[in-house]
């Protein structure tokens, strides 16, 4: 009986070791599966310039609504924005998306049209599209503008001093789909005191929606 009891004890210990090994294997399996799960739910990469496709003079078109800054002498009014943007210029190839965005800008051209007969202008320049995180990005533009501002004192109008001015624009955007993005922007035109001591300028705040072909 003693031998039989000893045999049952050894069998129990063997079964306990097998159960322990099985539990350890299951735990290792769950740990090894965790990276695959996290990879599946990782955020989408930020949009980067596509330097492999042929150059296109019109890769994206945008429309938007802006409002004049009420601080200058120009009366506030609603402004409609229209813009066309090319594909990136291929100046330099690099795997760094931020450096690629800076060294390969896009060409932009468009118009800001006041619906209430205030100052309107057409513009052209370069556009830098810089990825931030996930689908968020930053954009900056610099170039020139041709305006129809008042050339004499008029109620609710601003004399910009020159028909030709500089233009700067900046904004943050979100890539809704591979074809559609939305950008909250602010832009400013002025002659940087090159046409006289007074440099009132004109600033617009608004929202653009773009469609990429």
Order of alpha helices (4+ residues) and beta strands (2+ residues): alpha-beta-beta-alpha-beta-beta-beta-beta-beta-beta
